[in-house]
């Protein structure tokens, strides 16, 4: 299985804190709304796994390049242009932004998920 397939499903959010917040208002006499906002801290970016997969096409009579060469500045410019265009899209976001739960006398009546 490819590394990309392993990470594409996402990583579950630990539910203990969500359960604790919901249970904290599941008490007699509490009537109202509980909103849980789900945010990601900047430290999450330090745990991003990027799999690099290269597929080089060679002509049958062409030998593969064996030595490591650095790209010249003219070849780096298009790469930088692509990164500039992608920068605003390269963001880690949680699919669920918030959960709002409505309680009546401590009994959970309904909930809404904000995407």
Secondary structure, DSSP 8 states (H G I E B T S, - for coil): --HHHHHHT------HHHHHHHHHT-STT--EEEEEE----GGGGGG------------TT-----S-----HHHHHHHHHHHHHHTTT-----S--EEEEEEETTEEEEEEEE-
